[in-house]
Amino acid sequence: MKIEELKSLIHKGENKTLEFKERFKDEILKTISAFANSSGGTLLVGVKDNGEICGITLKDKAYQDIISKVLNRTGITPEFEKVEVDDGVVLAITVKKSQIPIAFDGRYYKRVGNTTRVMNFDELKQFFQRDLRFERLNDRDFSFEEIDSETVYRFITRANNNGRLTVLNKNSAIEEIFSQLSLMENGRINNAAMLLFGKNPQRYFDTARVRILHLKDNITIIGDKWASGNLFNQYFDTEEAIKSYINVRYEIKGMERTDIWDYPLEAIREAVANALLHRDYFKPVTTQIKVFDDKIWFFNPGSLSEDWTIKRLLGLHSSEPRNPIMFNIFYLAGLVESVGSGMGRILSSLKAQKLPEPEFEVNHNAFMMVFRKNLINQEKLKKAGLNKRQVKAVEFLMENEKINNSDYRVLNECSRNTATNDLRELVENGILIKNGDKGSAIFYTIAHNAQ
């Protein structure tokens, strides 16, 4: 590393993968453990917290002692590089992400932003399990008599018909099918095969099912259904249960009738597939879906994978399923795609039906997504006594984030006073929320209780 490269690196400032230390002390070993247990990173020894290069004196024996201490007390050997500076050297210690957990003095550390923290019990348990794929385990003595051959061959027919699987067909033996599709480990049926094709997977995995509730409010249940059996049954039964709790209307175009559901079925199917294929089956918690009059709430055990954020999930990304074997089977069956486009299809289908984007909540143990119904329509607005201009403005906000006085005047070809009065009435009726301080900074958004 040249001095120019070092300065460029320092200019980025401390972050999740970069930390500065004035001197080499034992606490550095905590950071090395954290880097190895997170996304990797670089330690610069001889740099102050504010980014000022102070350098250190590093003779050969001291250098070798540091290398030995890191190896002996963490069990790993990072890359060490000395960069010559005016006041000695800066020691760059680059740590790669480890495939096994790395401890220092019996504790396991992780990076949170630009800080190093000790993992708590739940985090440590999750960390040890993250590379232990539930779907590949075969510690139970499953038999082929417990496999539903009808589901297996229905899957083969679907996969053959859509051209995604041609090396196997309905004449293939189930053992051959399982062997070809990674549904066996060392000649034994694995968890993925039992969940996908078992006659009664809940015999072994009692929480591996879906509860679909219809609620009037947060405590009043007016419908309660369970989707059990193998994952194909759960997928189709969950969709039918949700459909039984929501409304559908019909539009006649020419000689054809089109069903218009409260929410696009494509979005519902993607959400159900995500719940089944991305859930953490190590967690003994049931997947839940709650259908209210104005929203659908999807709850799934298992957070986003490490380094994933909602922003990344909603953007352009590759497919990185938690359970790739089960995901691949659903892909071959034509029920999902393998290009990381599922969330994009949810967004586009909701937008096409002029529904709000989904809302998300993520914590260490769960992933939650909410579809909201757009309860605002012309009939409702007319009942509220709104004029055509105001209705037009609300429809504009169904596709746009906000509107201001100028937008309103252009949209309706009206005067400033008319726009001001109309917008004030919309706020008074609880349909819009006024944002901003004054003048041109003021804008309006849809009120949550109006959706």
C-alpha positions as CSV (number, residue, x, y, z in Angstrom):
1,M,0.0,0.0,0.0
2,K,1.4,3.4,-1.0
3,I,1.1,6.5,1.2
4,E,-1.5,8.0,-1.2
5,E,-3.6,4.9,-0.9
6,L,-3.3,5.0,2.9
7,K,-4.5,8.6,3.0
8,S,-7.4,7.9,0.7
9,L,-8.4,5.0,2.9
10,I,-8.2,7.2,6.1
11,H,-10.2,9.9,4.4
12,K,-13.2,7.5,4.4
13,G,-13.3,7.7,8.2
14,E,-14.0,4.9,10.6
15,N,-16.9,2.7,9.6
16,K,-18.1,-0.9,9.8
17,T,-15.0,-2.2,8.0
18,L,-12.3,0.4,9.0
19,E,-10.9,1.3,12.4
20,F,-8.0,3.5,13.6
21,K,-5.7,2.8,16.6
22,E,-2.8,4.9,17.8
23,R,-1.0,1.9,19.3
24,F,-1.3,-1.9,19.3
25,K,-3.1,-3.0,22.4
26,D,-4.9,-6.2,23.3
27,E,-8.3,-4.5,22.7
28,I,-7.3,-4.6,19.0
29,L,-7.9,-8.3,19.1
30,K,-11.5,-7.7,19.9
31,T,-11.8,-5.7,16.7
32,I,-10.1,-8.4,14.7
33,S,-12.6,-10.9,16.1
34,A,-15.5,-8.6,15.2
35,F,-14.2,-8.0,11.7
36,A,-13.9,-11.8,11.2
37,N,-17.4,-12.4,12.5
38,S,-18.9,-9.6,10.4
39,S,-17.9,-8.5,6.9
40,G,-14.2,-8.4,7.3
41,G,-12.3,-5.1,7.6
42,T,-9.0,-3.2,8.1
43,L,-7.3,-1.9,11.2
44,L,-4.8,0.9,10.8
45,V,-2.4,1.1,13.7
46,G,-0.6,4.4,13.9
47,V,-3.6,6.6,13.1
48,K,-5.5,8.7,15.7
49,D,-9.4,8.6,16.0
50,N,-9.6,11.9,14.1
51,G,-7.7,10.4,11.1
52,E,-4.3,12.1,11.9
53,I,-1.3,9.9,11.0
54,C,0.9,9.6,14.1
55,G,2.9,6.4,13.1
56,I,4.4,3.8,15.4
57,T,7.9,2.4,15.9
58,L,7.8,-1.2,14.7
59,K,11.0,-3.2,14.9
60,D,11.2,-6.7,13.5
61,K,10.8,-8.5,16.9
62,A,7.8,-6.3,17.8
63,Y,6.3,-7.0,14.4
64,Q,6.7,-10.8,14.8
65,D,5.3,-10.6,18.3
66,I,2.1,-8.9,17.0
67,I,1.7,-11.5,14.3
68,S,2.1,-14.3,16.9
69,K,-0.2,-12.7,19.4
70,V,-3.0,-12.4,16.8
71,L,-2.6,-16.0,15.6
72,N,-2.3,-17.5,19.1
73,R,-5.2,-15.5,20.7
74,T,-7.7,-15.5,17.8
75,G,-6.6,-18.5,15.7
76,I,-6.5,-16.5,12.4
77,T,-3.7,-14.9,10.4
78,P,-4.8,-11.6,8.8
79,E,-2.8,-9.8,6.2
80,F,-0.2,-7.5,7.7
81,E,1.4,-4.6,5.8
82,K,3.7,-1.8,6.9
83,V,3.3,1.6,5.3
84,E,6.2,4.0,5.8
85,V,5.3,7.4,7.1
86,D,7.2,10.4,8.5
87,D,7.0,9.3,12.1
88,G,7.6,5.6,11.6
89,V,5.1,3.2,10.0
90,V,1.3,2.6,9.9
91,L,0.5,-1.1,10.3
92,A,-2.4,-2.2,8.2
93,I,-4.1,-5.4,9.4
94,T,-6.7,-6.7,6.9
95,V,-9.1,-9.3,8.2
96,K,-11.3,-11.5,5.9
97,K,-14.8,-12.6,6.9
98,S,-14.4,-16.0,8.6
99,Q,-16.5,-19.1,7.8
100,I,-16.3,-20.1,11.4
101,P,-16.9,-17.9,14.5
102,I,-13.8,-16.3,15.9
103,A,-13.5,-15.6,19.7
104,F,-11.1,-13.5,21.7
105,D,-10.6,-14.5,25.4
106,G,-13.8,-16.7,25.2
107,R,-16.0,-13.9,23.9
108,Y,-17.4,-13.3,20.4
109,Y,-17.5,-9.8,19.0
110,K,-19.3,-8.2,16.1
111,R,-19.2,-4.8,14.3
112,V,-22.1,-2.4,14.8
113,G,-21.5,0.7,12.7
114,N,-18.0,1.8,13.6
115,T,-18.0,0.1,17.0
116,T,-17.1,-3.3,18.3
117,R,-19.6,-5.0,20.6
118,V,-19.9,-8.4,22.4
119,M,-22.6,-10.7,21.0
120,N,-25.4,-11.5,23.3
121,F,-26.7,-15.0,23.8
122,D,-29.4,-14.8,21.0
123,E,-27.0,-13.2,18.6
124,L,-24.3,-15.8,19.3
125,K,-26.8,-18.6,18.8
126,Q,-28.0,-17.2,15.5
127,F,-24.4,-16.7,14.4
128,F,-23.5,-20.3,15.1
129,Q,-26.5,-21.4,13.1
130,R,-26.1,-19.0,10.1
131,D,-23.9,-21.4,8.1
132,L,-25.7,-24.5,9.3
133,R,-28.4,-24.9,6.6
134,F,-31.6,-26.3,8.1
135,E,-32.7,-27.7,4.7
136,R,-29.6,-29.9,4.3
137,L,-29.8,-31.6,7.7
138,N,-30.7,-35.3,7.7
139,D,-30.3,-36.2,11.3
140,R,-33.9,-37.8,11.4
141,D,-34.5,-41.1,9.8
142,F,-37.0,-40.1,7.1
143,S,-38.3,-42.9,4.9
144,F,-39.7,-42.8,1.3
145,E,-43.0,-44.1,2.7
146,E,-43.4,-40.7,4.3
147,I,-43.0,-38.9,0.9
148,D,-46.2,-37.9,-1.0
149,S,-45.4,-39.3,-4.5
150,E,-48.4,-37.5,-6.0
151,T,-46.9,-34.1,-5.0
152,V,-43.5,-35.2,-6.4
153,Y,-44.9,-36.1,-9.8
154,R,-47.2,-33.1,-10.0
155,F,-44.0,-31.0,-9.4
156,I,-42.2,-32.9,-12.1
157,T,-45.0,-32.4,-14.6
158,R,-45.0,-28.6,-13.9
159,A,-41.3,-28.4,-14.2
160,N,-41.3,-30.3,-17.5
161,N,-44.2,-28.3,-18.9
162,N,-42.5,-24.9,-18.3
163,G,-39.2,-26.2,-19.7
164,R,-37.2,-25.7,-16.5
165,L,-36.5,-29.3,-15.9
166,T,-35.8,-31.8,-18.7
167,V,-33.4,-34.4,-17.3
168,L,-36.1,-35.9,-15.1
169,N,-39.7,-36.9,-15.9
170,K,-42.7,-38.9,-14.6
171,N,-40.9,-42.1,-15.3
172,S,-38.0,-41.2,-13.0
173,A,-37.8,-42.9,-9.6
174,I,-38.3,-40.7,-6.6
175,E,-34.9,-41.6,-5.2
176,E,-33.3,-40.5,-8.5
177,I,-35.3,-37.3,-8.4
178,F,-34.2,-36.5,-4.9
179,S,-30.6,-37.3,-5.6
180,Q,-30.5,-35.1,-8.7
181,L,-32.2,-32.1,-6.9
182,S,-30.1,-32.1,-3.7
183,L,-32.9,-33.5,-1.6
184,M,-30.7,-36.2,-0.1
185,E,-27.5,-36.1,1.9
186,N,-25.2,-39.1,1.9
187,G,-28.1,-41.3,0.7
188,R,-30.6,-40.0,3.3
189,I,-33.6,-37.8,2.8
190,N,-32.9,-34.3,4.1
191,N,-35.2,-31.7,5.8
192,A,-35.8,-29.8,2.5
193,A,-37.3,-33.0,0.9
194,M,-39.6,-33.6,3.9
195,L,-40.9,-30.0,3.9
196,L,-41.4,-29.9,0.2
197,F,-42.8,-33.4,-0.4
198,G,-43.7,-35.0,2.9
199,K,-47.1,-36.4,3.6
200,N,-47.0,-34.9,7.1
201,P,-44.0,-32.7,7.7
202,Q,-45.6,-31.3,10.9
203,R,-44.9,-34.7,12.5
204,Y,-41.3,-33.5,12.7
205,F,-41.6,-29.7,12.4
206,D,-44.8,-28.8,14.2
207,T,-44.4,-25.0,13.7
208,A,-43.6,-25.3,10.0
209,R,-47.0,-24.1,8.9
210,V,-49.0,-20.9,8.3
211,R,-51.8,-19.4,10.3
212,I,-54.1,-17.0,8.4
213,L,-56.3,-14.8,10.5
214,H,-59.1,-12.5,9.6
215,L,-59.4,-9.7,12.2
216,K,-61.8,-6.9,12.8
217,D,-59.2,-5.1,15.0
218,N,-56.1,-6.2,16.8
219,I,-57.9,-8.5,19.2
220,T,-61.2,-9.5,17.5
221,I,-60.8,-12.6,15.4
222,I,-63.5,-13.3,12.8
223,G,-61.7,-16.0,10.8
224,D,-59.0,-18.4,11.6
225,K,-57.4,-20.9,9.1
226,W,-54.3,-23.0,9.0
227,A,-52.2,-24.1,6.0
228,S,-50.3,-27.3,6.8
229,G,-48.9,-30.2,5.0
230,N,-46.0,-29.8,2.6
231,L,-44.8,-26.4,1.2
232,F,-46.8,-26.8,-2.0
233,N,-50.0,-27.4,-0.1
234,Q,-49.2,-24.5,2.2
235,Y,-48.5,-22.2,-0.7
236,F,-51.8,-22.8,-2.5
237,D,-53.9,-23.1,0.6
238,T,-52.5,-19.9,2.1
239,E,-53.4,-18.0,-1.1
240,E,-57.0,-19.4,-1.0
241,A,-57.4,-18.5,2.6
242,I,-56.3,-14.9,2.0
243,K,-58.7,-14.7,-1.0
244,S,-61.6,-15.9,1.2
245,Y,-60.9,-12.9,3.5
246,I,-60.7,-10.1,0.9
247,N,-63.1,-8.7,-1.7
248,V,-63.2,-9.1,-5.4
249,R,-65.0,-7.1,-8.1
250,Y,-65.4,-7.7,-11.8
251,E,-64.8,-5.6,-14.8
252,I,-66.1,-6.5,-18.3
253,K,-63.8,-5.6,-21.2
254,G,-65.2,-6.7,-24.5
255,M,-66.2,-10.3,-24.1
256,E,-63.9,-11.0,-21.2
257,R,-64.4,-10.6,-17.4
258,T,-61.5,-9.5,-15.3
259,D,-61.4,-10.2,-11.5
260,I,-60.1,-7.2,-9.5
261,W,-59.1,-8.2,-6.0
262,D,-58.5,-5.8,-3.1
263,Y,-54.8,-6.6,-3.6
264,P,-53.1,-8.0,-6.8
265,L,-52.8,-11.8,-6.6
266,E,-49.3,-11.5,-7.9
267,A,-48.2,-9.5,-4.9
268,I,-50.0,-12.0,-2.5
269,R,-48.4,-15.0,-4.2
270,E,-44.9,-13.4,-4.0
271,A,-45.4,-12.5,-0.3
272,V,-46.6,-16.1,0.5
273,A,-43.6,-17.6,-1.4
274,N,-41.2,-15.3,0.4
275,A,-42.7,-16.3,3.8
276,L,-42.3,-20.1,3.0
277,L,-38.9,-20.0,1.3
278,H,-37.0,-17.3,3.3
279,R,-38.2,-18.1,6.8
280,D,-35.7,-19.4,9.4
281,Y,-36.9,-22.9,10.1
282,F,-34.5,-23.1,13.1
283,K,-36.9,-20.8,14.9
284,P,-39.9,-22.7,16.4
285,V,-42.4,-20.0,15.5
286,T,-45.3,-20.2,13.1
287,T,-45.6,-17.9,10.1
288,Q,-48.6,-15.7,10.5
289,I,-50.7,-13.6,8.1
290,K,-53.3,-11.3,9.5
291,V,-56.0,-9.8,7.2
292,F,-57.7,-6.7,8.3
293,D,-60.3,-4.6,6.5
294,D,-57.6,-2.1,5.5
295,K,-54.4,-4.1,5.4
296,I,-52.6,-7.5,5.3
297,W,-49.8,-8.1,7.8
298,F,-47.2,-10.8,6.9
299,F,-45.0,-12.1,9.8
300,N,-42.1,-14.4,9.2
301,P,-39.6,-15.8,11.7
302,G,-36.1,-14.9,10.7
303,S,-34.6,-11.5,10.0
304,L,-32.9,-10.4,6.8
305,S,-29.5,-12.0,6.2
306,E,-26.4,-10.3,7.3
307,D,-25.5,-7.1,5.3
308,W,-29.0,-6.9,3.9
309,T,-31.1,-3.8,4.4
310,I,-34.6,-2.8,3.3
311,K,-33.1,-0.4,0.8
312,R,-31.0,-3.2,-0.8
313,L,-34.0,-5.5,-0.8
314,L,-36.1,-2.9,-2.7
315,G,-33.3,-2.1,-5.1
316,L,-31.7,-4.1,-7.9
317,H,-30.1,-7.3,-6.4
318,S,-29.3,-10.9,-7.1
319,S,-31.2,-13.8,-5.6
320,E,-29.7,-14.9,-2.3
321,P,-32.4,-17.2,-0.7
322,R,-32.0,-18.4,2.9
323,N,-33.1,-21.9,1.8
324,P,-31.7,-22.3,-1.8
325,I,-32.7,-25.9,-2.2
326,M,-36.4,-25.3,-1.5
327,F,-36.2,-22.0,-3.5
328,N,-34.8,-23.9,-6.5
329,I,-37.7,-26.5,-6.4
330,F,-40.3,-23.7,-6.4
331,Y,-38.3,-22.0,-9.3
332,L,-38.4,-25.2,-11.3
333,A,-42.1,-25.5,-10.7
334,G,-42.5,-22.0,-12.1
335,L,-43.8,-20.4,-8.9
336,V,-40.9,-18.0,-8.3
337,E,-38.0,-16.6,-10.3
338,S,-34.4,-16.9,-9.4
339,V,-33.1,-13.4,-10.3
340,G,-34.0,-11.5,-7.1
341,S,-37.0,-9.9,-8.7
342,G,-39.8,-11.0,-6.3
343,M,-39.9,-7.8,-4.3
344,G,-39.8,-5.8,-7.6
345,R,-42.9,-7.7,-8.8
346,I,-44.7,-6.9,-5.5
347,L,-43.9,-3.2,-5.9
348,S,-44.9,-3.0,-9.5
349,S,-48.2,-5.0,-9.1
350,L,-49.2,-2.8,-6.1
351,K,-48.4,0.3,-8.1
352,A,-50.3,-0.9,-11.1
353,Q,-53.4,-1.2,-8.9
354,K,-52.7,2.3,-7.4
355,L,-52.0,0.8,-4.0
356,P,-49.4,2.2,-1.5
357,E,-45.9,0.6,-1.4
358,P,-45.6,-2.1,1.3
359,E,-44.3,-1.2,4.7
360,F,-41.6,-3.1,6.5
361,E,-40.3,-3.8,10.0
362,V,-37.2,-6.0,10.7
363,N,-35.6,-7.0,13.9
364,H,-33.2,-9.8,15.0
365,N,-35.9,-12.4,15.0
366,A,-38.5,-11.5,12.4
367,F,-39.4,-9.9,9.1
368,M,-42.8,-8.2,8.8
369,M,-44.4,-6.7,5.7
370,V,-47.7,-4.8,5.4
371,F,-49.9,-4.3,2.3
372,R,-52.3,-1.4,2.7
373,K,-55.6,-1.1,0.9
374,N,-56.4,2.2,-0.8
375,L,-59.8,2.9,0.7
376,I,-60.0,6.3,-1.0
377,N,-62.1,6.2,-4.2
378,Q,-64.3,8.7,-6.0
379,E,-67.5,7.5,-4.3
380,K,-66.0,7.9,-0.8
381,L,-64.7,11.4,-1.7
382,K,-68.0,12.5,-3.1
383,K,-69.7,11.4,0.1
384,A,-67.3,13.6,2.0
385,G,-68.6,16.5,-0.1
386,L,-65.4,17.1,-2.0
387,N,-65.5,18.8,-5.3
388,K,-64.0,17.5,-8.6
389,R,-60.8,19.5,-8.1
390,Q,-60.2,18.0,-4.7
391,V,-61.0,14.5,-5.9
392,K,-58.5,15.0,-8.8
393,A,-55.8,16.1,-6.3
394,V,-56.3,13.0,-4.1
395,E,-56.1,10.8,-7.2
396,F,-52.8,12.6,-8.1
397,L,-51.5,11.7,-4.6
398,M,-52.2,8.0,-5.2
399,E,-49.4,8.0,-7.7
400,N,-47.2,10.9,-6.3
401,E,-45.7,11.4,-2.9
402,K,-46.8,15.0,-2.3
403,I,-48.6,18.0,-3.8
404,N,-48.1,21.7,-3.2
405,N,-50.2,24.8,-4.1
406,S,-48.5,25.3,-7.4
407,D,-49.0,21.6,-8.4
408,Y,-52.7,22.0,-7.4
409,R,-53.1,25.1,-9.6
410,V,-51.5,23.4,-12.6
411,L,-53.5,20.2,-12.1
412,N,-56.8,22.0,-11.9
413,E,-56.2,25.2,-13.8
414,C,-57.4,27.3,-10.9
415,S,-56.3,30.4,-9.0
416,R,-54.0,30.5,-5.9
417,N,-57.0,31.4,-3.6
418,T,-59.1,28.5,-4.9
419,A,-56.1,26.0,-4.4
420,T,-55.5,27.4,-0.9
421,N,-59.1,27.0,0.1
422,D,-59.5,23.5,-1.4
423,L,-56.3,22.2,0.2
424,R,-57.4,23.7,3.6
425,E,-60.7,21.8,3.4
426,L,-58.9,18.6,2.6
427,V,-56.7,19.0,5.7
428,E,-59.8,19.9,7.8
429,N,-61.5,16.7,6.5
430,G,-58.5,14.6,7.6
431,I,-57.7,13.5,4.1
432,L,-54.4,15.4,3.7
433,I,-51.7,16.4,6.1
434,K,-50.0,19.8,5.8
435,N,-46.2,19.7,5.9
436,G,-43.5,22.4,5.9
437,D,-43.2,25.8,7.5
438,K,-44.5,28.5,5.1
439,G,-44.7,29.7,1.5
440,S,-43.3,27.5,-1.2
441,A,-42.0,25.0,1.4
442,I,-45.5,23.9,2.3
443,F,-46.7,20.6,0.8
444,Y,-49.4,18.1,1.4
445,T,-49.5,14.3,1.8
446,I,-52.2,11.7,2.2
447,A,-53.2,11.2,5.9
448,H,-52.8,7.6,7.1
449,N,-56.4,7.5,8.4
450,A,-57.6,8.4,4.9
451,Q,-56.0,5.2,3.3
